[in-house]
Amino acid sequence: MEHKPGHPEQLAMANESAPDSDLVQTPEELQAIEQQRALLNDVDPSTSDATQVAQLLHVNPQVGLSTSEAHRRLAQFGPNELASAPEVPKWKKFLAQFKDPLVYLLLAATAISLIAWIIEKVGGHAEEALPFDAIVIVLILIVNAVLGYMQEAKAAQAVSALSEMTAPTTNVLRDGKVVRIATTDVVPGDVLVLAEGDTVSADGRLFAAASLRIAEASLTGESVPVGKKPETLATAKALGDRTNMVFNGTSVTQGTGRAIVTGTGMNTQVGKIADLLSSTDEEATPLQKEMNHVSKILGIAVCAIAVVVLIALAVMEGFHTTQDVIDSLLLAVSLAVAAVPEGLAAILTVVLALGVQRMAMHNAIVKKLHSVETLGSASVICSDKTGTLTKNEMTVERIVTPSGEVELTGTGYTPEGDMVGMHGAAITDAVRREALATLATGALANDGELRQGATAGSWEVVGDPTEVSLVVAAKKTHADRAFERFQRAAEIPFTSERKRMSIIAKDTTDNGDLTVFAKGAPDVLLSFCSRISVNGAVRPITEGDRQAILHAVDRLSNEAYRTLGQAYRPLETARLSEVSGIKCNAAGQAADVAEQADVIERDLIWVGLVGIIDPPRVEVRDAVAEAHRAGVRTVMITGDHPLTAARIASDLGIIEQGGKAMTGDELDALPDEAAFDAATSEVSVYARVAPEHKLKIVESLQRQGNIAAMTGDGVNDAPAVKAADIGVAMGITGTEVTKESAKMILADDNFSTIVAAIREGRGIFDNIRKFLRYLLSSNVGEVFTVFGGVVLAGYLGLRQPETIGVTVPLLATQLLWINLLTDAAPALAMGVDPMTEDVMNRKPRKLTDRVIDGAMWSDVIYIGIIMAIVTLIGMDMHLAGGLFTDRSVGALGHDAQMVEARTMGFTILVFAQLFNALASRSHLQSAFVGMFSNKWLWGAIALSTVLQLLVIYVPFLNTAFGTTPLPAMAWLECIGLAAIVLVASELRKIVLRMMQRRRATV
């Protein structure tokens, strides 16, 4: 039997006259193809015979293009993609780093500083030969822009890598074989091989179709899927009525088909209206909204503080000169610089990108960076059974026939094994005959395919694993040879609603009569059977036969077998139109057989059933247990028999031993939404469910406040996957439609990968909170330092009685340097901090929970105050007339002493923030737990220390940043005072842990 699984070869047009694609080799012939393709646009392929379309594109529809020819056409016509906006030049991306209100503020500060220097220079009072403040601010802005550009480039590379991993693929016929290629590589003349769940990747002319229905709402607005047939249209019709054409961007909802590609990229119908399409801005995620909220709070707070300080200065000191006004404005700028962590947005993006890349390396491909926050909040995982919770290595092990039962040895997809009697018993001739007929029927009513692999002894599986298991079983027993004379003529595809499939095959060695071969869920298929085959003799089926079959189904299901029944029916004619009850078209030919399933799939003859085992994945039980510890509930939703579902679920720990599954019929029997919600809050295993049940279950769980993840592979799973908070598509068995609907793709189709992704998502979110705590507390510390230094200037010795004008405790350039030094490297290093051991021992966070909650704000304010106090104390210790010390001015005078004091405050603040980096790794856990686990953080601390030493001991940097070399004793003071930040944090954590333990015991 020439069997191309999943595709109705007998409906395919014979096109022996079409030239083989390998004949097209010269540039002249390629030019001819382009001309012919242009002719297609003028002629309209829908009104042209499929043979003519094939000839115009130099392709044999039965063979497809050769690989070399496809490569030539790809070079000739370009990739199959819509034109996108031209890439933004690198120089524009760099300049975009300056498009920020803070940068505008700093540029204003530069202008103010430059004007002040010019005024002093003209008046002959300038102490500096160059405007160092202005130069340093500009240089730091440039450095910050370079860092931001590099970080964004790194994040863009990560996103690009993820896009490549999730790039859509398409089945095409190349060199006579069905192969899966990147959608961008589809070229004119390719033969598209379409099946349920596929996204149509190009415009094409159908030449074969079986029950093909395509959703074209994205193109035509038609909400109901359109039935497709290969017949040539008599006249040109509107886009939605071109039933023999398929269009780029639409999706197959039912059936199979093949089409010759007539247009790719911008030459498709979607491409022609691409200019009219506008992308809608996506709603900001909770994390993005939180960052915007924080920025607003900081902006309002710093403006309020700046206004208060300026008013206080005006009242207390008065603005006597232009210099007073300039100094006051510079002070306001210093406060703004201190308050805002400049690199926050870039660091957040990079941390998310790096985390998502790590997840991708572990087979969890998250399509959008900000989906990570949702992933870490998952509270329910709704999972299919086959392939996700189990190995998806389906193996037929039992064959039950009317005369007995046998076992089939061998596992996996290698067609090696024997038929043996149960418990070593001999196999009778009747049982053997019936078993071979059962396997042969299953191999015929089948869309799976088993191919010899590239290496000896290897096998390649194409199609649904359950169907392939039947092909493997038939090959093991040579049952497939018994029906090689049959050739498929038509197909009634499997759907989730029908739970069965049938094919009509022609006997090529006899009189050409047609026979229906069917397989499906035994309880469903049995209802269409009126007869039974026993040892080759057909007789009416009795109620006793039915009960025996159903009892066998329950017995096998209870042993975790998936069961499939097999049946057939001779039509006793070579023409479908002659079958009683079949409707015909005007030409006397049978209409679409799928629409007449009720006539064809009746009076079937029961042959037997098979028990298929798919063992649970060993690692899934541990993953389910880990999810349970993390407060994440696992729900199994499957189309399998309830006993099979319950057995697998109990083995994996989803339910207790002896637990039961709820069926789709039982869900339908629930009286109202409240009863439905009550059921889903308790039940964790569902069997024999339809696609609409999956959607209802997800929506019910969401109504109860859950963050639901939903796995899916088929086109019917797409609505539930899309509705879920975290839609998860299968990377191996998943359809393109489902992958497009999902937010995450499992490259290995493994449930354990979902749990690992949730763990990683929680770790990423924890790290985001770590560096937010660090950045905000550090910047709040800078604000309090500047504010406290101005308000308490007279008490701390910052302003001497004879001092005229405003005294700023730290210069704007010093604050900028601190932010540049401590915001970038340490914050990025904290973004890759190892996960804590308790990451999966706590309940999921709610999406309504604030990223920066009250506990974090208390941390931020507390550390900020401590940081300001130790900084101002360090400055006070080096000033005359201070609160804690009263050093004499000395020979160098107050100005030199002020430079030394500022250098002390500057250095203390830098090291206080580096100690704060260690303290900010946890709200409760001691910094000394796993202190050296993050090598990147220690590297960042070392780098920041070296750069600070350069600013203090390199002469030209002394001038630029207003610093002076510090003596050895001063370093002891700096480190000692800065370390108080870590000590204060540890004391606070001890108190918080004690309070937590006390609450736990109450």
DALINWO-V19490 format. One record per backbone hydrogen bond with DSSP energy under -0.5 kcal/mol. NH is the residue of the N-H (numbers start at 1). CO is the residue of the C=O. If there is no record, write none. Layout:
nh = {NH:NH}
co = {CO:CO}
This chain:
nh = {3:4:5:6:7:9:10:11:12:12:13:15:18:23:24:25:30:31:32:33:34:35:36:37:38:39:40:41:42:43:44:47:48:53:54:55:56:57:58:59:61:63:64:65:70:71:72:73:74:75:76:77:78:80:81:93:94:95:96:97:98:99:100:104:105:106:107:108:109:110:111:112:113:114:115:116:117:118:119:120:121:122:123:124:125:126:132:135:136:137:138:139:140:141:142:143:144:145:146:147:148:149:150:151:152:153:154:155:156:157:158:159:160:161:162:163:164:165:166:167:170:172:172:173:174:174:175:176:177:179:179:181:181:183:185:186:189:190:191:192:192:193:194:194:196:197:198:200:200:203:204:205:206:206:207:208:210:213:214:215:216:219:220:221:221:223:226:228:229:233:241:242:243:245:246:249:250:251:252:253:253:254:256:257:258:259:260:261:261:262:263:267:268:272:273:273:274:276:277:277:289:290:291:292:293:294:295:296:297:298:299:300:301:302:303:304:305:306:307:308:309:310:311:312:313:314:315:316:317:318:320:325:326:327:328:329:330:331:332:333:334:335:336:337:338:339:340:341:342:344:347:348:349:350:351:352:353:354:355:356:357:358:359:360:361:362:362:363:364:365:365:366:367:367:368:371:372:373:375:376:377:378:379:380:381:382:382:383:383:388:389:390:391:394:395:397:397:398:399:400:401:401:402:404:406:407:408:409:414:415:416:420:420:421:422:424:425:428:432:433:434:435:436:437:438:439:440:441:442:443:444:445:446:449:451:451:453:458:460:462:468:469:470:470:471:472:473:474:475:476:477:478:478:479:480:481:482:482:483:484:486:487:489:490:492:493:495:499:501:502:503:504:505:505:506:507:508:508:512:514:515:516:517:518:519:520:521:524:525:526:527:527:528:529:530:531:532:533:534:534:535:537:539:541:546:547:548:549:550:551:552:553:554:555:556:557:558:559:559:560:561:562:563:564:565:566:567:568:569:571:572:578:579:582:585:588:591:595:596:597:599:600:601:602:604:605:606:606:607:608:609:610:611:612:612:613:614:617:620:621:623:624:625:626:627:628:629:630:631:632:633:633:635:636:637:638:645:646:647:648:649:650:651:652:653:653:654:655:659:662:664:664:667:668:669:670:676:677:678:679:680:681:682:683:686:687:688:689:693:694:695:696:697:698:699:700:701:702:703:704:705:706:708:709:710:711:712:717:718:718:721:722:723:724:725:726:728:729:729:730:731:734:735:737:739:740:741:742:743:744:745:746:747:747:748:749:751:753:754:754:755:756:757:758:759:760:761:762:763:764:765:766:767:768:769:770:771:772:773:774:775:776:777:778:779:780:781:782:783:784:785:786:787:788:789:790:791:792:793:796:797:798:799:800:803:808:809:815:816:817:818:819:820:821:822:823:824:828:829:830:831:832:833:839:841:849:853:857:858:859:860:861:862:863:864:865:866:867:868:869:870:871:872:873:874:875:876:877:878:879:882:882:887:893:896:897:898:899:900:901:902:903:904:905:906:907:908:909:910:911:912:913:914:915:916:917:918:919:920:921:922:929:930:931:933:935:938:939:940:941:942:943:944:945:946:947:948:949:950:951:952:953:954:955:957:958:959:960:961:962:963:971:971:972:973:974:975:976:977:978:979:980:980:981:982:983:984:985:986:987:988:989:990:991:992:993:994:995:996:997:998:999:1000:1001:1002}
co = {1:2:3:446:4:7:488:8:8:9:207:13:15:20:21:23:26:27:28:29:30:31:32:33:34:35:36:37:38:39:40:44:45:49:50:51:52:53:55:54:59:60:60:173:66:67:68:69:70:71:72:73:74:184:79:89:90:91:92:94:95:96:98:100:101:102:103:104:105:106:107:108:109:110:111:112:113:114:115:116:117:118:119:121:120:120:130:131:132:133:134:135:136:137:138:139:140:141:142:143:144:145:146:147:148:149:150:151:152:153:154:155:156:157:158:159:160:161:162:164:181:170:179:191:172:177:65:63:174:172:177:170:179:168:182:183:261:187:173:190:259:171:192:257:255:252:195:198:250:263:246:260:204:244:258:258:256:254:226:251:214:216:216:216:217:221:214:212:243:46:238:239:241:242:204:200:247:215:198:213:251:213:210:194:208:192:205:190:259:203:203:264:265:268:269:270:271:273:273:274:285:286:287:288:289:290:291:292:293:294:295:296:297:298:299:300:301:302:303:304:305:306:307:308:309:310:311:312:313:313:318:321:322:323:324:325:326:327:328:329:330:331:332:333:334:335:336:339:340:341:343:344:345:346:347:348:349:350:351:352:353:354:355:356:357:358:359:360:359:363:745:364:365:743:743:368:369:370:371:372:374:375:707:707:633:380:709:381:635:385:385:385:615:392:613:395:611:611:406:609:399:404:607:401:399:420:397:418:411:413:414:407:418:425:405:421:422:426:428:429:430:431:432:433:434:435:436:437:438:439:440:441:444:462:449:460:458:455:451:449:464:465:466:467:467:468:469:470:471:472:473:474:475:474:474:478:478:479:480:481:483:506:504:504:502:491:500:495:519:492:517:490:503:515:487:513:485:506:507:573:505:569:503:567:501:565:499:521:521:522:523:524:525:526:604:604:539:606:532:537:533:534:532:530:542:543:544:545:546:547:548:549:550:551:552:553:554:555:556:557:556:612:561:610:520:608:518:605:516:514:514:575:576:579:589:585:583:592:593:594:596:596:597:600:528:568:531:604:566:566:400:564:398:562:610:395:560:389:617:617:619:620:621:622:623:624:625:626:628:627:379:631:381:684:383:686:641:642:643:644:645:646:647:648:649:650:649:649:656:685:687:688:663:664:665:667:672:673:674:675:676:677:679:679:636:662:640:638:690:690:691:692:693:694:695:696:697:698:699:700:702:701:706:380:726:382:728:714:714:715:717:718:719:720:708:708:710:727:744:712:746:730:713:197:735:736:737:738:727:727:365:729:363:745:363:746:388:750:750:751:751:752:753:754:755:756:757:758:759:760:761:762:763:764:765:766:767:768:769:770:771:772:773:774:775:776:777:778:779:780:781:782:783:784:785:786:787:788:790:792:793:793:793:798:800:806:807:811:812:813:814:815:816:817:818:819:820:824:825:826:827:829:830:836:838:846:851:853:854:855:856:857:858:859:860:861:862:863:864:865:866:867:868:869:870:871:872:873:875:876:879:885:879:890:892:893:894:895:896:897:898:899:900:901:902:903:904:905:906:907:908:909:910:911:912:913:914:915:916:918:919:926:928:928:930:933:934:935:936:937:938:939:940:941:942:943:944:945:946:947:948:949:950:953:954:954:955:956:957:958:958:967:968:968:969:970:971:972:973:974:975:976:977:978:978:979:980:981:982:983:984:985:986:987:988:989:990:991:992:993:994:995:996:997:998}
